[in-house]
Each structure stands twice: as C-alpha cells, then as structure tokens.
Amino acid sequence: MASEIDIGQAGFLKAGKLRWARALAWLFALAVLCVLAFNLAADASLRVSALLAGETFSTRANAPAMARLIAVTVGSIAMLATYATAVALAERRKPKELSLVHAPLELIVGCLIGGAIVALIIGIMWLAGWVTITPTPIVHVVESLKQAIQSGVIEEVLIRLIIFRLLWRAISVWPAFAITALLFGGLHLSNPDATIFSALCLVAGEGIGAGLYLLTGRIWMPIGMHAAWNFVQGWVFGAAVSGLDVFAGGPLQTLPVAGVDSTLSGAGFGPESTVASFGISLLASAMFIAVAWKRGRLRPAS
C-alpha cells in the first residue's frame, strides 16, 4: 500500500539556486490554478444543468441539490486533473499521489477511519452526558454528500498536496507539518462560534490526514477520511461541523446539554471543539505520525 512520496525534484523544483523560493512561488500558482479549475468546471456544470432543464442559471445556491452535487463532482475531477497536468508539466514527473489504481480501496479505508474516529468522539460525549442524541426524520442526503465531497477534495488537495508538500520541498518536513497544522486551525477561526480552543482541536487532528498521506504517498485516504468525518458528524449524527449546519438532514440530531461547559459539549461549533475531540484527535495523529516515522516516511527531502 505504501508508496515513496515524491515532493518534486525536477523541472521548476530542480536543485539549484533559490529552490525554496521557487517552491513557494509554485505553491501559490498551483493553488490558484486548482481552485480556478474547480470553480470554472463547477459553474459550467451548473449552467449545463440549467440549460437542460430549460431554466436560467443564477447562482450556485439557487441550483437544485442534485445539480450542485454533480457540479462539485465535476469540479473535483477538474481540480485533480489540473493538478496532475500542472505537476507533469512544471515538475516533470508523473503524479504518483493521484494513482487511480489505488483510489477505490484507499477512499473506502479513509472513509472508515474518518467515520470511526468521529463516531468515537461523539460516543464519548454522549456517554459522559455532555450531548443528547435523538432520532429525527431524514430530510435529505444529496446536499450533505455534496458538502462532504467538496470539503474532502478541495481541502485535502490544497492542504496536503500543495501547501504541505511544497512547504516540505521549501523548508523541510517538520516545519511544513507545523505550519500546515496551524494554518488549518487558523482558517477555521472565521467560522461561527469558533474559538482559540476549537482551532487547537483542529490543529491536534491535522496529523491524521498528514499521517495517511505519508503512509500511502497518495491523497485518496486523506480525502476519504476528511469527507467521511464531516458526513458522519454532520449528517449521520446531525451535529454542527466546524460551526456550520450545512450537513444536517440525517437520521440523528446531536445537541449540547444546557449548562455543560462548551469545551465538553462543543456548543455551537460542534463536537470538534471539545476535550474529547482534542484528546482522540491528538492520539490518532500521534499514532499515524509515529507509524510514518517508524517506516522512514519523514526523511529529509533530497
């Protein structure tokens, strides 16, 4: 299952003068290209869907849920294809991190890991009496699938394949890991009900995705883990996901118990901002990173 990680050592990233600066410039350019590809492809898909339905496209928010799911899927494929093409041209290498042969199994394993970890966190909170879990009628699932795919693909490609990998190329692996983790937590500070503690909880869990990437050399397991984490937390358990309720609509509803401290119940931010999440996420991160270290996956880049 493991594959050596090629962080880039040819083309624009070849050894020589100001390699670190070239890596940082390429980081910025590649991120812009990938985000642009996703948005252009998603919007084009929505316009085609509207045309086929005999309607006029206005905004993404007003499009039918199924059309948005298709658009996100098309956008995700375009983003991955753009990444692969750009890496092949600028870095002069085949992007093994997108090997399609390994995609099905690793996506499934990643989903199982992400779903199991978040279920364990919420289970601990429920057993401790910090949250209530009640059954609710299923309202929808398509919108939640759309959100899960979108968050899994966009965030993992940007954070893992572009920012982490190219920072590793520029300044070595441990500083890259620290900066990426802090960036991931910091970016969520603008979410509703976010706190410094909620950001630290997200930082604590960054080693899960990083560890899965390091162990496989590919992005599929981190994508599956991230998507399933959000889907199980938001749709299955009906809890807020990083302060957002966009996943709601599934069979359960998880709510904080009145009077319980927010670091235990998660309050409006959700289960990710709790001591249970911090502890389990940190433990899982340490485990995956330790295994990666033992297998020599954190060696300095050549």
ZATORDO-364581 format. One record per residue (C-alpha): residue number from 0; residue in three letters; chain; x, z, y. Coordinates in nm, 4 decimals. Each point is the difference from the previous one (the first is absolute). Example, Ala and Ser with C-alpha at 12.3 -4.5 7.8 and 13.67 -1.06 7.14 Angstrom:
2
R   kollum   zakol   tordren         px         pz         py
R        0     ALA         A     1.2300     0.7800    -0.4500
R        1     SER         A     0.1370    -0.0660     0.3440
//
This chain:
302
R   kollum   zakol   tordren         px         pz         py
R        0     MET         A     0.0000     0.0000     0.0000
R        1     ALA         A     0.2899     0.0760     0.2374
R        2     SER         A     0.1573    -0.2758     0.2064
R        3     GLU         A     0.3031     0.0197     0.2238
R        4     ILE         A    -0.1018     0.0161     0.3641
R        5     ASP         A     0.1367    -0.2839     0.2093
R        6     ILE         A    -0.0192     0.1146     0.3595
R        7     GLY         A     0.1580    -0.3216     0.1256
R        8     GLN         A     0.3635    -0.1023     0.0143
R        9     ALA         A    -0.0030    -0.3701     0.0779
R       10     GLY         A    -0.1184    -0.2333     0.2722
R       11     PHE         A    -0.0997     0.1947     0.3099
R       12     LEU         A     0.1048     0.3234    -0.1719
R       13     LYS         A     0.3420    -0.1110    -0.1234
R       14     ALA         A     0.2950     0.2349     0.0465
R       15     GLY         A     0.1775    -0.0323     0.3314
R       16     LYS         A    -0.0160     0.0851     0.3656
R       17     LEU         A    -0.3042     0.1932     0.1221
R       18     ARG         A    -0.1719    -0.0119    -0.3374
R       19     TRP         A    -0.1952     0.3162     0.0907
R       20     ALA         A    -0.1299    -0.1620     0.3196
R       21     ARG         A    -0.0980    -0.3168    -0.1858
R       22     ALA         A    -0.1881     0.2116    -0.2552
R       23     LEU         A    -0.1934     0.1776     0.2746
R       24     ALA         A    -0.0824    -0.3271     0.1763
R       25     TRP         A    -0.1178    -0.1493    -0.3283
R       26     LEU         A    -0.2094     0.3125    -0.0648
R       27     PHE         A    -0.1900    -0.0563     0.3231
R       28     ALA         A    -0.0394    -0.3761    -0.0492
R       29     LEU         A    -0.1133     0.0288    -0.3616
R       30     ALA         A    -0.2556     0.2695     0.0854
R       31     VAL         A    -0.1487    -0.2161     0.2757
R       32     LEU         A    -0.0129    -0.3052    -0.2280
R       33     CYS         A    -0.1747     0.1876    -0.2797
R       34     VAL         A    -0.2584     0.1677     0.2228
R       35     LEU         A    -0.0675    -0.3296     0.1758
R       36     ALA         A    -0.0453    -0.1781    -0.3335
R       37     PHE         A    -0.2466     0.2642    -0.1198
R       38     ASN         A    -0.2118    -0.0142     0.3153
R       39     LEU         A    -0.0054    -0.3783     0.0291
R       40     ALA         A    -0.0919    -0.0471    -0.3660
R       41     ALA         A    -0.2654     0.2745     0.0065
R       42     ASP         A    -0.1616    -0.1416     0.3127
R       43     ALA         A     0.0075    -0.3523    -0.1430
R       44     SER         A    -0.1710     0.1286    -0.3163
R       45     LEU         A    -0.2728     0.1688     0.2041
R       46     ARG         A    -0.0595    -0.3157     0.2015
R       47     VAL         A    -0.0326    -0.2056    -0.3191
R       48     SER         A    -0.2410     0.2572    -0.1453
R       49     ALA         A    -0.2108    -0.0115     0.3157
R       50     LEU         A     0.0024    -0.3810    -0.0018
R       51     LEU         A    -0.1137    -0.0138    -0.3626
R       52     ALA         A    -0.2793     0.2465     0.0793
R       53     GLY         A    -0.1088    -0.2081     0.2996
R       54     GLU         A     0.0867     0.2798     0.2413
R       55     THR         A     0.2280     0.0379     0.3019
R       56     PHE         A     0.3060     0.2206    -0.0436
R       57     SER         A     0.0222     0.2719     0.2655
R       58     THR         A     0.2160     0.2957    -0.1112
R       59     ARG         A     0.1309     0.1425    -0.3267
R       60     ALA         A    -0.2190     0.3080     0.0391
R       61     ASN         A    -0.3167    -0.2094     0.0074
R       62     ALA         A     0.0848    -0.2028    -0.3103
R       63     PRO         A    -0.1692     0.0838    -0.3346
R       64     ALA         A     0.1886     0.2477    -0.2204
R       65     MET         A     0.0712    -0.2565    -0.2720
R       66     ALA         A     0.1358    -0.2452     0.2557
R       67     ARG         A     0.2329     0.2729     0.1318
R       68     LEU         A     0.1180     0.0814    -0.3534
R       69     ILE         A     0.0781    -0.3661    -0.0630
R       70     ALA         A     0.1724    -0.0243     0.3371
R       71     VAL         A     0.2224     0.3007    -0.0702
R       72     THR         A     0.0893    -0.1412    -0.3413
R       73     VAL         A     0.0873    -0.3363     0.1541
R       74     GLY         A     0.1941     0.1727     0.2782
R       75     SER         A     0.1914     0.2118    -0.2515
R       76     ILE         A     0.0990    -0.3061    -0.2015
R       77     ALA         A     0.1099    -0.1758     0.3191
R       78     MET         A     0.2044     0.3041     0.1034
R       79     LEU         A     0.1775     0.0185    -0.3354
R       80     ALA         A     0.0587    -0.3767    -0.0041
R       81     THR         A     0.1408     0.0115     0.3531
R       82     TYR         A     0.2326     0.2838    -0.0971
R       83     ALA         A     0.1206    -0.1885    -0.3080
R       84     THR         A     0.0570    -0.3226     0.1937
R       85     ALA         A     0.1759     0.1729     0.2900
R       86     VAL         A     0.2287     0.1949    -0.2326
R       87     ALA         A     0.0859    -0.3128    -0.1980
R       88     LEU         A     0.0905    -0.1897     0.3166
R       89     ALA         A     0.1678     0.2689     0.2117
R       90     GLU         A     0.1565     0.2169    -0.2715
R       91     ARG         A     0.0666    -0.2852    -0.2452
R       92     ARG         A    -0.1280     0.1851    -0.3038
R       93     LYS         A    -0.2951     0.0082    -0.2342
R       94     PRO         A    -0.2144     0.3039     0.0926
R       95     LYS         A     0.0030     0.1859    -0.3324
R       96     GLU         A    -0.2016     0.2768     0.1667
R       97     LEU         A    -0.3025    -0.2327    -0.0232
R       98     SER         A     0.0451    -0.1051    -0.3639
R       99     LEU         A    -0.3493    -0.1028    -0.1111
R      100     VAL         A     0.0794     0.0532    -0.3684
R      101     HIS         A     0.0085     0.3754     0.0555
R      102     ALA         A    -0.2896     0.0165     0.2465
R      103     PRO         A    -0.3015     0.0657    -0.2309
R      104     LEU         A     0.1460     0.2921    -0.1965
R      105     GLU         A     0.1731     0.1609     0.2962
R      106     LEU         A    -0.3105    -0.0213     0.2180
R      107     ILE         A    -0.1988     0.1760    -0.2732
R      108     VAL         A     0.2641     0.2712    -0.0509
R      109     GLY         A     0.0244     0.0508     0.3768
R      110     CYS         A    -0.3784     0.0358     0.0234
R      111     LEU         A     0.0018     0.2618    -0.2752
R      112     ILE         A     0.2758     0.1967     0.1717
R      113     GLY         A    -0.1633    -0.0071     0.3446
R      114     GLY         A    -0.3449     0.0846    -0.1339
R      115     ALA         A     0.1299     0.2832    -0.2190
R      116     ILE         A     0.2003     0.1650     0.2794
R      117     VAL         A    -0.2828    -0.0007     0.2530
R      118     ALA         A    -0.2487     0.1190    -0.2646
R      119     LEU         A     0.2350     0.2901    -0.0790
R      120     ILE         A     0.0231     0.0919     0.3691
R      121     ILE         A    -0.3771    -0.0021     0.0507
R      122     GLY         A    -0.0523     0.1785    -0.3311
R      123     ILE         A     0.2240     0.2862     0.1131
R      124     MET         A    -0.1860     0.0222     0.3307
R      125     TRP         A    -0.3371     0.0116    -0.1779
R      126     LEU         A     0.1097     0.2630    -0.2526
R      127     ALA         A     0.1360     0.2135     0.2845
R      128     GLY         A    -0.3334    -0.0217     0.1828
R      129     TRP         A     0.1415    -0.1793     0.3036
R      130     VAL         A    -0.2288    -0.3036    -0.0312
R      131     THR         A    -0.3356    -0.0826    -0.1511
R      132     ILE         A    -0.0605    -0.3070    -0.2152
R      133     THR         A    -0.3565    -0.1246    -0.0346
R      134     PRO         A    -0.1480    -0.3130    -0.1612
R      135     THR         A    -0.1387    -0.2659     0.2331
R      136     PRO         A    -0.1678    -0.3388    -0.0477
R      137     ILE         A     0.2409    -0.2930    -0.0139
R      138     VAL         A    -0.0526    -0.2018     0.3171
R      139     HIS         A     0.2693    -0.2646    -0.0269
R      140     VAL         A     0.3382    -0.0745    -0.1543
R      141     VAL         A     0.1067    -0.3385     0.1404
R      142     GLU         A     0.1029     0.1383     0.3394
R      143     SER         A     0.2023     0.2751    -0.1681
R      144     LEU         A     0.1797    -0.2499    -0.2233
R      145     LYS         A     0.0792    -0.2041     0.3091
R      146     GLN         A     0.1453     0.3042     0.1751
R      147     ALA         A     0.2022     0.0981    -0.3071
R      148     ILE         A     0.1553    -0.3455    -0.0409
R      149     GLN         A     0.0716    -0.0272     0.3709
R      150     SER         A     0.1712     0.3380     0.0268
R      151     GLY         A     0.1915    -0.0427    -0.3248
R      152     VAL         A     0.1400    -0.3443     0.0711
R      153     ILE         A     0.0624     0.0136     0.3744
R      154     GLU         A     0.1462     0.3496     0.0149
R      155     GLU         A     0.2175    -0.0314    -0.3093
R      156     VAL         A     0.1394    -0.3414     0.0919
R      157     LEU         A     0.0823     0.1162     0.3514
R      158     ILE         A     0.1241     0.3494    -0.0842
R      159     ARG         A     0.1692    -0.0691    -0.3321
R      160     LEU         A     0.1182    -0.3610    -0.0117
R      161     ILE         A     0.0753    -0.0517     0.3663
R      162     ILE         A     0.0739     0.3269     0.1799
R      163     PHE         A     0.1504     0.2054    -0.2835
R      164     ARG         A     0.1899    -0.2873    -0.1621
R      165     LEU         A     0.1488    -0.1377     0.3194
R      166     LEU         A     0.0825     0.3426     0.1406
R      167     TRP         A     0.1777     0.0608    -0.3312
R      168     ARG         A     0.1929    -0.3200     0.0625
R      169     ALA         A     0.0804     0.1075     0.3572
R      170     ILE         A     0.0767     0.3733    -0.0236
R      171     SER         A     0.0014     0.0978    -0.3738
R      172     VAL         A    -0.2690     0.1333    -0.2303
R      173     TRP         A    -0.0441     0.3694     0.0911
R      174     PRO         A    -0.0327    -0.0495     0.3786
R      175     ALA         A    -0.2353    -0.2910    -0.0741
R      176     PHE         A    -0.2135     0.2198    -0.2226
R      177     ALA         A    -0.0153     0.2804     0.2586
R      178     ILE         A    -0.0885    -0.2337     0.2876
R      179     THR         A    -0.2644    -0.1813    -0.2049
R      180     ALA         A    -0.1641     0.3255    -0.1086
R      181     LEU         A    -0.0078     0.1351     0.3561
R      182     LEU         A    -0.1335    -0.3313     0.1279
R      183     PHE         A    -0.2802    -0.0047    -0.2578
R      184     GLY         A    -0.1077     0.3514     0.0929
R      185     GLY         A     0.0363    -0.0627     0.3724
R      186     LEU         A    -0.2093    -0.3168    -0.0024
R      187     HIS         A    -0.2969     0.2035    -0.1264
R      188     LEU         A     0.0151     0.2447     0.2913
R      189     SER         A    -0.2345    -0.2308     0.1928
R      190     ASN         A    -0.2701     0.0360    -0.2684
R      191     PRO         A    -0.3022     0.2258     0.0602
R      192     ASP         A     0.0659     0.3728    -0.0621
R      193     ALA         A     0.3698    -0.0628    -0.0622
R      194     THR         A     0.2460     0.2860     0.0483
R      195     ILE         A     0.3710     0.0549    -0.0429
R      196     PHE         A    -0.0815     0.1628    -0.3335
R      197     SER         A    -0.1969    -0.3035    -0.1190
R      198     ALA         A     0.2930    -0.2224     0.0951
R      199     LEU         A     0.2387     0.2256    -0.1949
R      200     CYS         A    -0.2276    -0.0212    -0.3045
R      201     LEU         A     0.0205    -0.3802     0.0139
R      202     VAL         A     0.3774     0.0192     0.0439
R      203     ALA         A     0.0146     0.2213    -0.3111
R      204     GLY         A    -0.1703    -0.2708    -0.2048
R      205     GLU         A     0.2136    -0.2914     0.1144
R      206     GLY         A     0.2370     0.0486    -0.2898
R      207     ILE         A    -0.2725    -0.1020    -0.2451
R      208     GLY         A    -0.0195    -0.3591     0.1191
R      209     ALA         A     0.3727    -0.0132     0.0687
R      210     GLY         A     0.0781     0.1355    -0.3451
R      211     LEU         A    -0.2243    -0.2517    -0.1747
R      212     TYR         A     0.1645    -0.2824     0.1958
R      213     LEU         A     0.3474     0.1280    -0.0829
R      214     LEU         A    -0.0799     0.0404    -0.3693
R      215     THR         A    -0.1534    -0.3446    -0.0481
R      216     GLY         A     0.1706    -0.2025     0.2713
R      217     ARG         A    -0.3405    -0.1462     0.0773
R      218     ILE         A    -0.2913     0.0656     0.2358
R      219     TRP         A    -0.2898    -0.0166    -0.2452
R      220     MET         A    -0.0014     0.3614    -0.1163
R      221     PRO         A     0.0140     0.1396     0.3571
R      222     ILE         A    -0.2858    -0.2319     0.1026
R      223     GLY         A    -0.2125     0.1147    -0.2940
R      224     MET         A     0.0807     0.3653     0.0661
R      225     HIS         A    -0.0847    -0.0253     0.3708
R      226     ALA         A    -0.3213    -0.1964    -0.0492
R      227     ALA         A    -0.1297     0.2264    -0.2780
R      228     TRP         A     0.0936     0.3149     0.1924
R      229     ASN         A    -0.2188    -0.1073     0.2913
R      230     PHE         A    -0.2803    -0.1362    -0.2175
R      231     VAL         A    -0.0276     0.3064    -0.2244
R      232     GLN         A     0.0268     0.2382     0.2935
R      233     GLY         A    -0.2409    -0.1863     0.2263
R      234     TRP         A    -0.2486    -0.1749    -0.2302
R      235     VAL         A    -0.0021     0.1974    -0.3245
R      236     PHE         A     0.0243     0.3454     0.1593
R      237     GLY         A    -0.1532    -0.0940     0.3355
R      238     ALA         A     0.2655     0.1811     0.2032
R      239     ALA         A     0.1498    -0.1016     0.3317
R      240     VAL         A     0.3134    -0.2130    -0.0388
R      241     SER         A     0.2535     0.0827     0.2707
R      242     GLY         A    -0.2853     0.0949     0.2331
R      243     LEU         A    -0.2026    -0.3159    -0.0718
R      244     ASP         A    -0.3304    -0.0358    -0.1870
R      245     VAL         A     0.0206    -0.3757    -0.0611
R      246     PHE         A     0.0186     0.0472    -0.3787
R      247     ALA         A    -0.3215     0.2035    -0.0311
R      248     GLY         A    -0.2839    -0.1253    -0.2183
R      249     GLY         A     0.0893     0.1123    -0.3517
R      250     PRO         A    -0.1433     0.2462    -0.2522
R      251     LEU         A     0.1330     0.3234     0.1498
R      252     GLN         A     0.0385     0.1705     0.3363
R      253     THR         A     0.2791     0.2468     0.0688
R      254     LEU         A    -0.0373     0.2248     0.3031
R      255     PRO         A     0.2028     0.2937     0.1336
R      256     VAL         A    -0.1532     0.3443    -0.0469
R      257     ALA         A    -0.0980     0.1606     0.3299
R      258     GLY         A     0.2368     0.2724     0.1124
R      259     VAL         A     0.2890    -0.1134    -0.2195
R      260     ASP         A     0.3243    -0.0696     0.1863
R      261     SER         A     0.0599    -0.3692     0.0650
R      262     THR         A     0.3339     0.0082    -0.1838
R      263     LEU         A    -0.1944     0.0898    -0.3152
R      264     SER         A    -0.3173    -0.2075     0.0424
R      265     GLY         A     0.1468    -0.2985     0.1849
R      266     ALA         A    -0.2733     0.0234     0.2650
R      267     GLY         A    -0.0742    -0.3388     0.1578
R      268     PHE         A     0.3263    -0.1637    -0.1118
R      269     GLY         A    -0.0775     0.0424    -0.3684
R      270     PRO         A     0.1832     0.1210    -0.3118
R      271     GLU         A     0.3309    -0.1552     0.1079
R      272     SER         A     0.0356     0.2693     0.2693
R      273     THR         A     0.0065     0.3028    -0.2310
R      274     VAL         A     0.2501     0.2311    -0.1648
R      275     ALA         A    -0.1146    -0.1407    -0.3349
R      276     SER         A     0.0849    -0.3514     0.1117
R      277     PHE         A     0.3295     0.1075     0.1527
R      278     GLY         A     0.1080     0.1817    -0.3152
R      279     ILE         A    -0.1124    -0.2617    -0.2535
R      280     SER         A     0.1267    -0.2913     0.2111
R      281     LEU         A     0.3376     0.1641     0.0537
R      282     LEU         A     0.0313     0.0796    -0.3703
R      283     ALA         A    -0.0936    -0.3545    -0.1020
R      284     SER         A     0.2373    -0.1483     0.2587
R      285     ALA         A     0.2854     0.2212    -0.1193
R      286     MET         A    -0.0686    -0.0960    -0.3609
R      287     PHE         A    -0.0003    -0.3760     0.0601
R      288     ILE         A     0.3010     0.0106     0.2312
R      289     ALA         A     0.1905     0.2214    -0.2469
R      290     VAL         A    -0.0645    -0.2451    -0.2833
R      291     ALA         A     0.1100    -0.2870     0.2246
R      292     TRP         A     0.3162     0.1923     0.0901
R      293     LYS         A     0.0748     0.0752    -0.3659
R      294     ARG         A    -0.0347    -0.3672    -0.0861
R      295     GLY         A     0.2402    -0.1007     0.2771
R      296     ARG         A    -0.2642    -0.1668     0.2158
R      297     LEU         A     0.1214     0.1587     0.3246
R      298     ARG         A     0.3527    -0.1341     0.0011
R      299     PRO         A     0.1446    -0.1152     0.3343
R      300     ALA         A    -0.0755    -0.3651     0.0698
R      301     SER         A     0.2800    -0.2498    -0.0599
//
